[in-house]
Amino acid sequence: MAQKIVAKSLLDLTMNQDNVYLTITIGNYQIGGSVLQFEDSNTPLPYKGTISNQLLGQNAALSGKKLKIITTVLDSNPATNNIVITFGFQGTTASPIVIQDTAGNTGDYYILTTEYAFN
């Protein structure tokens, strides 16, 4: 099993509601999960794996913070090696962020690190 490791640049998120929620969707019938951690913390957030409409915090508490997300996908669908990961930040002005890429072969891992700054 090979690994493809990818990092994406820091993206700024402008908050426009009191609370910010995160949903991460892994498409194409692939298997995966995510781990989230704020830059100023030594401990990952208590939720990992499938992230669906998870409260990240209130606008005032998130302002100026940076969030790192590591998403690991196992290419488990023998019909395609395409990887699609969608990050939705409700409570910000950002449209859903869609990452599309490919894994080498069925059984390979795709590991994506993304970082976000809240303004």
PyMOL commands that set and color helices and strands:
alter all, ss='L'
color gray80, all
select helices_A, chain A and resi 59-62
alter helices_A, ss='H'
color red, helices_A
select strands_A, chain A and resi 3-7+11-13+19-26+31-38+48-49+51-58+66-74+82-90+97-102+109-118
alter strands_A, ss='S'
color yellow, strands_A
deselect
rebuild
show_as cartoon
